[in-house]
Amino acid sequence: MTHHEAHGQGQMPNPVQVQKLLRGIDYPTDKRTLLDTARREGADENVLRALERLPETTFNSPNDVSEQMSKLM
């Protein structure tokens, strides 16, 4: 039996869950705003860890966030 990263780092949060947490953000936005909003909305560690791994770039839409998160998988 192989050991997968069962305790977190390899797990990506559900994109729908992430978008619900980020609802209300004005785009374009940056990584810091995404993280601050997610924390304020009560995001769990899995979501925060994924957002922290996003590149320092400008996100022009929720789709940009989802695309960048999918590249982390």
Sequence and secondary structure as in RCSB ss.txt:
>XXXX:A:sequence
MTHHEAHGQGQMPNPVQVQKLLRGIDYPTDKRTLLDTARREGADENVLRALERLPETTFNSPNDVSEQMSKLM
>XXXX:A:secstr
     TTSTT    HHHHHHHTTT  SSEEHHHHHHHHHHTT  HHHHHHHHTS SSEE SHHHHHHHHHHT 
